[in-house]
Amino acid sequence: MSFQDKVVLVTGASSGIGAAIAEKFAAEGAKVAIVARNTTKLAEVSKKCEEVGSKPLVIVADVTTEESARKAVSQTIDQFGKLDVLINNAGIMKFASILDENAIEAFDHTMVTNLRSVVCFTHIAGPHIVASKGNIINISSIAALGVVVDKAFAYCTSKAGLDHFTRCMALELAPKGVRVNTINPGPVRTDIISNSMGVDKATQDAMYEGSENVTPLGRISESEEVADLTLFLASDKAKGITGSSYVIDNGIILLGLLKNE
Ligand SMILES: NC(=O)c1ccc[n+]([C@@H]2O[C@H](COP(=O)([O-])OP(=O)(O)OC[C@H]3O[C@@H](n4cnc5c(N)ncnc54)[C@H](OP(=O)(O)O)[C@@H]3O)[C@@H](O)[C@H]2O)c1
């Protein structure tokens, strides 16, 4: 699936799913811009992209501000002259009960990172995506489709909002030749638990321990699988697909609600 001469901007590309997406696009010939805050991790991803394709444009930015979206998009246009694909992937997972002291803080932080940032990036990148008749992919979650875990009202609400924002954008931008879709992963083995909750890697590993037994397929996904689906949806092979939510969850949602023991 060649993305030769295509320009792709990936948010949250310093880790996990976003890093895998950036590396796969680079391997398929795309010019890639990678956005995140952690410069050390961005440098590692940049090196991997260069090994398999070309050196990406590294943009150090916090997606929670509109100014960062302006900076990321303008630097991408200055460097590459256009933008074909926007991947809104940056996200966090904060746990809080609505009855907890920190409920509103967790909600605000989650909504601004997982949803408002996507609105800002879409608003600012929109004219460039329209000009290239490109497409946008938002990395959502099965949490948009069901309340999959306890004390995750903020995360679930942010992802449900993201799915509906995607449908709104798909309809609004379809006459301009732009497609907009979500990918809704179930559990994927990344550092999201340690990154979002500040727990150490050993605690995170313990939380993933046995998680494959919970899915009907008896496995959980790796970031590269989500990246493969992303490249398909971004490609002309998916030219008839817009406003869709693609679940990649090893069948877990078929079981209904999960218990967070
Ligand atoms: N892993 C799963 O099981 C799973 C399942 C369903 C959906 N997802 C979704 O997949 C996406 C990626 O998650 P992941 O599992 O790959 O997690 P991850 O490894 O923790 O990666 C999250 C990425 O988002 C970036 N990010 C977070 N806050 C940011 C901010 N304020 N500004 C800029 N970048 C920010 C992080 O970069 P910096 O820290 O360097 O800024 C990092 O690159 C998220 O939207 C998540 O909700 C994950």
The ligand as an ORCA input file, in Angstrom:
! r2SCAN-3c Opt
* xyz 0 1
  N      -3.860      0.860     24.415
  C      -5.151      0.557     24.393
  O      -5.591     -0.466     24.952
  C      -6.135      1.448     23.657
  C      -7.419      0.944     23.412
  C      -8.337      1.739     22.752
  C      -7.985      3.005     22.321
  N      -6.731      3.476     22.553
  C      -6.431      4.837     22.094
  O      -5.288      4.835     21.283
  C      -4.630      6.096     21.371
  C      -3.151      5.865     21.643
  O      -3.035      5.204     22.888
  P      -1.809      4.249     23.251
  O      -2.365      3.019     23.833
  O      -0.850      4.172     22.119
  O      -1.197      5.089     24.477
  P       0.273      5.653     24.783
  O       1.291      4.642     24.472
  O       0.191      6.202     26.160
  O       0.390      6.845     23.727
  C      -0.356      8.011     23.875
  C       0.248      9.083     22.994
  O      -0.523     10.281     23.167
  C       0.390     11.350     23.424
  N      -0.241     12.380     24.236
  C      -0.966     12.241     25.368
  N      -1.311     13.453     25.845
  C      -0.783     14.367     24.990
  C      -0.763     15.787     24.951
  N      -1.384     16.528     25.881
  N      -0.119     16.400     23.934
  C       0.513     15.670     22.979
  N       0.532     14.330     22.963
  C      -0.103     13.685     23.969
  C       1.567     10.709     24.141
  O       2.736     11.488     23.922
  P       3.544     12.356     25.007
  O       3.302     11.743     26.347
  O       4.954     12.264     24.516
  O       2.986     13.723     24.859
  C       1.686      9.397     23.370
  O       2.441      9.576     22.209
  C      -5.355      6.884     22.462
  O      -6.232      7.807     21.898
  C      -6.105      5.807     23.224
  O      -7.271      6.297     23.839
  C      -5.799      2.727     23.210
*
